[in-house]
Amino acid sequence: MQTTTRAAAALLALACACTPAWADAADPARLESGFARHLAQVINAYRQLQGLPGLEIAGELETLADEHSTAMATQRRLSHDGFHSRLGRTTSRLCVENVGWNYPTAEARCV
């Protein structure tokens, strides 16, 4: 259960930085934000079923995730490079990372 909770927290932190497969190039920031909110709803619905409190998207982690997502896109590979450096730039008590690619829906990320 603790692994699922950590994975859910990581997905929330990274969700807004990962462009969904259906993203519209005309306004990707708006769609990414909507995708992140939807992913948070999916994760929190699961947490509620497990008797756990909901999570909120942390702006500080969201910024770090966006930077890391951009770096991975530039390098054209998934990685955890620089994780400890990113962790050192946050005041969060918990910072985990889960990278993924090509998930068509928020629900697909949670399987």
Order of alpha helices (4+ residues) and beta strands (2+ residues): alpha-alpha-alpha-alpha-alpha
